[in-house]
Amino acid sequence: MRLRELSAPDLIPLSFRQARSLARYLLELTLQDYDLSQIRPSTLALCVWKSAVAHVNTDDGNFLPDGLFFTREDFRLVYQEVKLFTENLQQSFPEIINICDHYSNMYGQE
């Protein structure tokens, strides 16, 4: 199931909405991290999405957008960096989902 296939916000499962708000929040925070900001944006965005999906313990159906080209090793390295970034953020802010919900409400649900 792809998020674009669902039109009404009520049809998108809560776990996807949480993953989306967490991913948006993380992407914005990665702009402040010099090392992460040097990564190709499409690869970083995918790794942030995968990390957010794993964090909220949901399944994205092995989502992989068309047109992305990177090696498995590149993806693995970036994903590890993003996962570490997410875990460190969670240690600093244990209620990260509440922060993401606030962030999502502040910028709208789409």
N, C-alpha and C positions, 0 to 999 in steps of 0.2 A: 504494500500500500504506500503510495507516495502522497506527501502532504499536499501537493498541488492538485491532486485529484479530488480532494475534499474542499467543498466551498464554504459551507457554513461553519462558524466556530464551534457550534454545538456538536458537530460530527467528528471533530478532531479529539481523540482521546486525551484525557488529562495528562497522561505521562508524556505525550508528544508536545503538548503545550508547555509543560515544565521543561522538557529537553530544549525546546526552541528558545524559551526565555533564558535558560542557563547558557545556551550557546551564544546568544546575542550578548549577554553580559560578559562572558569570557572573551569573546572576540573584541569587545570594546576595551577590556582590560589588557589584552595582549598588545594593543597599540602602545602601551606604556612600558612594555618589556622590550629592550633593545634587541636581544637575541631572537625572540619570537617575531618581532616586526621585520626581521630580515628574511623570513621564510616567504616563499611564493604564496600570495593571498589565497588562491584556490586550494592549495594543499593544506594551508593552515585552517581554512574554513571547514574543510572536510574532517580534519583531525579534531577540531573543536566540536563539531557535530557528533562525531563518534564518541568522544569523551563524555559529552553531555548525555547522550543516549545510554551509555554504560553507567553513568552516575545515577540516573533516575531509574535504572534497571528496567529498561524497555527494549523492544526490538524494532529496528527500522527496516527490516527486510533486506539487510545487507545493501543499503542504499549506496549507490555509486553513480554520480552524475556523468553523463556523456561528455566526452571531450577533455577529460583530465588525463594527463600523461605524466607519470612518475614511476620510479622503480619501487618495488616492494620494500626494499631497504630504506629508501628515502621516506616512504610513508611510515615505516616502523619507527625510525629515529624521531621524526616530527611528532608522531603520536605519543611516544614516550615523554618528550618534552612537555607536550600539552597536558598529558595525564599527570605528570609531576606538578605542573603549574596549578591544575585543578585540585589536586590533593593538598598542596600547600595552602591554597585559598580556603579549602574546607577546614583545615586545621585552624586558620585564623578566624574564620567565620563559620562555626558549626551549623548555623541555621541558614546556609546559603540558598536553599530553595525559597525561604521566605524573602530573602533579598531579591532573588530573581522574580518572584511573584510581584513584588513591589515595582521592580524595574519594568516588568511586562505591563503592569497596569499604568505606569507612568507614560510609556511610549505606545500603548495600544496593542490590541491582540491581532489585528489584521483580519 
